[in-house]
């Protein structure tokens, strides 16, 4: 039997952002609503950063040395990594 599936932290942060956004829309007080929406925006930024870390971890675990977006990335046909120009 396997354990529970691991939920990516980026998804957790996206969920929290959505909760804060929904709660913020329910408040009539301008200041409280603004604070909750700012917290939601912070969680959105954290989710984007976490997704980037998760993608880098995926590339590392797959044995890919360089990643798309790197300056001199050239796809490789073998597992030794990309060729550099």
MDTraj code that builds the backbone (N, CA, C; nanometers):
import mdtraj as md
import numpy as np

residues = "UNK UNK UNK UNK UNK UNK UNK UNK UNK UNK UNK UNK UNK UNK UNK UNK UNK UNK UNK UNK UNK UNK UNK UNK UNK UNK UNK UNK UNK UNK UNK UNK UNK UNK UNK UNK UNK UNK UNK UNK UNK UNK UNK UNK UNK UNK UNK UNK UNK UNK UNK UNK UNK UNK UNK UNK UNK UNK UNK UNK UNK UNK UNK UNK UNK UNK UNK UNK UNK UNK UNK UNK UNK UNK UNK UNK UNK UNK UNK UNK UNK UNK UNK UNK UNK".split()
xyz = np.array([
    [0.0842, -0.1184, 0.0000],
    [0.0000, 0.0000, 0.0000],
    [0.0885, 0.1246, 0.0000],
    [0.0527, 0.2203, -0.0798],
    [0.1302, 0.3440, -0.0889],
    [0.0692, 0.4508, 0.0006],
    [0.1498, 0.5507, 0.0315],
    [0.1032, 0.6604, 0.1156],
    [0.0193, 0.7590, 0.0354],
    [-0.0289, 0.8614, 0.1025],
    [-0.1103, 0.9620, 0.0330],
    [-0.0265, 1.0380, -0.0693],
    [-0.0932, 1.0831, -0.1722],
    [-0.0248, 1.1594, -0.2775],
    [0.0236, 1.2922, -0.2215],
    [0.1420, 1.3317, -0.2614],
    [0.1990, 1.4584, -0.2164],
    [0.1413, 1.5713, -0.3008],
    [0.0838, 1.6689, -0.2344],
    [0.0279, 1.7855, -0.3042],
    [0.1397, 1.8883, -0.3181],
    [0.1660, 1.9340, -0.4398],
    [0.2702, 2.0356, -0.4575],
    [0.2385, 2.1607, -0.3764],
    [0.3414, 2.2152, -0.3133],
    [0.3216, 2.3342, -0.2296],
    [0.2662, 2.4507, -0.3105],
    [0.2975, 2.4550, -0.4404],
    [0.2440, 2.5629, -0.5236],
    [0.0911, 2.5550, -0.5284],
    [0.0374, 2.4332, -0.5300],
    [-0.1088, 2.4162, -0.5300],
    [-0.1683, 2.4562, -0.3959],
    [-0.0971, 2.4265, -0.2888],
    [-0.1436, 2.4668, -0.1550],
    [-0.1516, 2.6187, -0.1479],
    [-0.0465, 2.6860, -0.1960],
    [-0.0446, 2.8324, -0.1936],
    [-0.1550, 2.8911, -0.2816],
    [-0.1788, 2.8300, -0.3979],
    [-0.2878, 2.8794, -0.4847],
    [-0.4224, 2.8670, -0.4146],
    [-0.4430, 2.7562, -0.3444],
    [-0.5676, 2.7372, -0.2706],
    [-0.5856, 2.8406, -0.1611],
    [-0.4777, 2.8687, -0.0895],
    [-0.4850, 2.9699, 0.0170],
    [-0.5124, 3.1082, -0.0410],
    [-0.4505, 3.1376, -0.1537],
    [-0.4752, 3.2668, -0.2185],
    [-0.6232, 3.2795, -0.2532],
    [-0.6800, 3.1733, -0.3076],
    [-0.8219, 3.1761, -0.3455],
    [-0.9112, 3.1945, -0.2227],
    [-0.8754, 3.1286, -0.1127],
    [-0.9534, 3.1445, 0.0117],
    [-0.9497, 3.2890, 0.0604],
    [-0.8301, 3.3486, 0.0637],
    [-0.8190, 3.4869, 0.1091],
    [-0.8923, 3.5817, 0.0153],
    [-0.8854, 3.5538, -0.1148],
    [-0.9556, 3.6383, -0.2116],
    [-1.1069, 3.6295, -0.1895],
    [-1.1580, 3.5084, -0.1680],
    [-1.3014, 3.4902, -0.1452],
    [-1.3450, 3.5575, -0.0147],
    [-1.2652, 3.5413, 0.0902],
    [-1.2986, 3.6059, 0.2177],
    [-1.2906, 3.7574, 0.2071],
    [-1.1929, 3.8074, 0.1334],
    [-1.1778, 3.9513, 0.1183],
    [-1.2971, 4.0146, 0.0501],
    [-1.3562, 3.9422, -0.0435],
    [-1.4721, 3.9956, -0.1152],
    [-1.5962, 4.0020, -0.0264],
    [-1.5961, 3.9258, 0.0838],
    [-1.7118, 3.9231, 0.1732],
    [-1.7124, 4.0370, 0.2743],
    [-1.6004, 4.1059, 0.2912],
    [-1.5931, 4.2132, 0.3911],
    [-1.6347, 4.3456, 0.3299],
    [-1.7120, 4.4203, 0.4079],
    [-1.7543, 4.5518, 0.3627],
    [-1.6526, 4.6592, 0.4015],
    [-1.5779, 4.6322, 0.5097],
    [-1.4766, 4.7287, 0.5537],
    [-1.3625, 4.7353, 0.4523],
    [-1.3392, 4.8543, 0.4033],
    [-1.2386, 4.8748, 0.2985],
    [-1.1000, 4.8281, 0.3424],
    [-1.0596, 4.8632, 0.4640],
    [-0.9252, 4.8303, 0.5118],
    [-0.9065, 4.6788, 0.5255],
    [-1.0030, 4.6109, 0.5841],
    [-0.9946, 4.4659, 0.6013],
    [-0.9909, 4.3959, 0.4661],
    [-1.0758, 4.4401, 0.3748],
    [-1.0796, 4.3802, 0.2412],
    [-0.9445, 4.3979, 0.1714],
    [-0.8865, 4.5169, 0.1811],
    [-0.7563, 4.5430, 0.1184],
    [-0.6475, 4.4529, 0.1746],
    [-0.6469, 4.4360, 0.3062],
    [-0.5455, 4.3508, 0.3697],
    [-0.5587, 4.2065, 0.3207],
    [-0.6807, 4.1552, 0.3194],
    [-0.7018, 4.0174, 0.2758],
    [-0.6643, 3.9984, 0.1292],
    [-0.6934, 4.0951, 0.0461],
    [-0.6576, 4.0847, -0.0952],
    [-0.5062, 4.0960, -0.1162],
    [-0.4385, 4.1734, -0.0313],
    [-0.2920, 4.1801, -0.0374],
    [-0.2300, 4.0472, 0.0027],
    [-0.2873, 3.9849, 0.1063],
    [-0.2383, 3.8531, 0.1484],
    [-0.2594, 3.7520, 0.0347],
    [-0.3740, 3.7586, -0.0318],
    [-0.4007, 3.6699, -0.1457],
    [-0.2969, 3.6908, -0.2552],
    [-0.2625, 3.8156, -0.2829],
    [-0.1619, 3.8449, -0.3848],
    [-0.0249, 3.7900, -0.3437],
    [0.0066, 3.7986, -0.2142],
    [0.1328, 3.7420, -0.1652],
    [0.1351, 3.5905, -0.1851],
    [0.0248, 3.5234, -0.1551],
    [0.0173, 3.3787, -0.1770],
    [0.0294, 3.3456, -0.3256],
    [-0.0269, 3.4281, -0.4117],
    [-0.0122, 3.4061, -0.5561],
    [0.1347, 3.4127, -0.5970],
    [0.2073, 3.5130, -0.5460],
    [0.3499, 3.5252, -0.5766],
    [0.4282, 3.4048, -0.5230],
    [0.3943, 3.3610, -0.4014],
    [0.4617, 3.2451, -0.3439],
    [0.4321, 3.1190, -0.4252],
    [0.3102, 3.1065, -0.4774],
    [0.2744, 2.9906, -0.5597],
    [0.3565, 2.9889, -0.6882],
    [0.3747, 3.1049, -0.7499],
    [0.4552, 3.1117, -0.8724],
    [0.6000, 3.0736, -0.8442],
    [0.6550, 3.1231, -0.7336],
    [0.7927, 3.0911, -0.6982],
    [0.8067, 2.9425, -0.6668],
    [0.7116, 2.8871, -0.5937],
    [0.7158, 2.7447, -0.5602],
    [0.7049, 2.6587, -0.6858],
    [0.6221, 2.7005, -0.7812],
    [0.6088, 2.6250, -0.9064],
    [0.7412, 2.6232, -0.9820],
    [0.8140, 2.7339, -0.9787],
    [0.9445, 2.7396, -1.0437],
    [1.0422, 2.6438, -0.9758],
    [1.0437, 2.6424, -0.8425],
    [1.1298, 2.5494, -0.7700],
    [1.0932, 2.4049, -0.8018],
    [0.9630, 2.3770, -0.8093],
    [0.9180, 2.2409, -0.8409],
    [0.9615, 2.1997, -0.9809],
    [0.9556, 2.2923, -1.0753],
    [0.9988, 2.2624, -1.2114],
    [1.1494, 2.2358, -1.2161],
    [1.2259, 2.3177, -1.1448],
    [1.3707, 2.2957, -1.1405],
    [1.4030, 2.1605, -1.0765],
    [1.3300, 2.1247, -0.9716],
    [1.3512, 1.9949, -0.9072],
    [1.3191, 1.8811, -1.0043],
    [1.2144, 1.8974, -1.0832],
    [1.1777, 1.7970, -1.1831],
    [1.2911, 1.7788, -1.2836],
    [1.3441, 1.8905, -1.3352],
    [1.4544, 1.8830, -1.4316],
    [1.5757, 1.8151, -1.3688],
    [1.6072, 1.8519, -1.2448],
    [1.7221, 1.7921, -1.1770],
    [1.7030, 1.6419, -1.1595],
    [1.5849, 1.6004, -1.1141],
    [1.5571, 1.4586, -1.0933],
    [1.5567, 1.3799, -1.2238],
    [1.5242, 1.4463, -1.3344],
    [1.5235, 1.3807, -1.4654],
    [1.6632, 1.3756, -1.5264],
    [1.7601, 1.4356, -1.4588],
    [1.8974, 1.4334, -1.5073],
    [1.9271, 1.5381, -1.6127],
    [1.8466, 1.6400, -1.6212],
    [1.8677, 1.7465, -1.7186],
    [1.9471, 1.8563, -1.6495],
    [2.0682, 1.8806, -1.7000],
    [2.1568, 1.9765, -1.6359],
    [2.1108, 2.1190, -1.6601],
    [2.0825, 2.1498, -1.7851],
    [2.0407, 2.2835, -1.8235],
    [1.8910, 2.2814, -1.8498],
    [1.8275, 2.3948, -1.8372],
    [1.6830, 2.4017, -1.8522],
    [1.6448, 2.5058, -1.9551],
    [1.5292, 2.4871, -2.0195],
    [1.4822, 2.5909, -2.1110],
    [1.4794, 2.7253, -2.0387],
    [1.5253, 2.8261, -2.1058],
    [1.5330, 2.9576, -2.0443],
    [1.6762, 2.9935, -2.0080],
    [1.7623, 2.8896, -1.9933],
    [1.9033, 2.9174, -1.9687],
    [1.9614, 2.9816, -2.0943],
    [2.0620, 3.0668, -2.0763],
    [2.1194, 3.1409, -2.1880],
    [2.1672, 3.0521, -2.3023],
    [2.2417, 2.9488, -2.2708],
    [2.3049, 2.8688, -2.3750],
    [2.2441, 2.7295, -2.3837],
    [2.1165, 2.7165, -2.3583],
    [2.0505, 2.5863, -2.3621],
    [2.0455, 2.5338, -2.5050],
    [2.0954, 2.4124, -2.5224],
    [2.0860, 2.3418, -2.6495],
    [2.0393, 2.2013, -2.6154],
    [1.9247, 2.1561, -2.6677],
    [1.8755, 2.0229, -2.6331],
    [1.9774, 1.9152, -2.6659],
    [1.9807, 1.8142, -2.5822],
    [2.0733, 1.7042, -2.6001],
    [1.9983, 1.5784, -2.6397],
    [2.0661, 1.4924, -2.7172],
    [2.0057, 1.3651, -2.7559],
    [2.0438, 1.2533, -2.6603],
    [2.1359, 1.2787, -2.5686],
    [2.1769, 1.1736, -2.4758],
    [2.1619, 1.2226, -2.3321],
    [2.1887, 1.1353, -2.2354],
    [2.1683, 1.1674, -2.0943],
    [2.2869, 1.2411, -2.0326],
    [2.3900, 1.2741, -2.1148],
    [2.5053, 1.3456, -2.0602],
    [2.4762, 1.4924, -2.0392],
    [2.3643, 1.5397, -2.0847],
    [2.3293, 1.6802, -2.0675],
    [2.3384, 1.7556, -2.1980],
    [2.2924, 1.8787, -2.1987],
    [2.2928, 1.9571, -2.3219],
    [2.4335, 1.9977, -2.3625],
    [2.4509, 2.0162, -2.4892],
    [2.5782, 2.0657, -2.5421],
    [2.5809, 2.2169, -2.5245],
    [2.6963, 2.2688, -2.5003],
    [2.7132, 2.4145, -2.4873],
    [2.7743, 2.4672, -2.6149],
    [2.7311, 2.5846, -2.6541],
    [2.7858, 2.6472, -2.7759],
    [2.9192, 2.7097, -2.7480],
])
top = md.Topology()
chain = top.add_chain()
for i, resn in enumerate(residues, 1):
    res = top.add_residue(resn, chain, resSeq=i)
    for name in ("N", "CA", "C"):
        top.add_atom(name, md.element.get_by_symbol(name[0]), res)
traj = md.Trajectory(xyz[None], top)
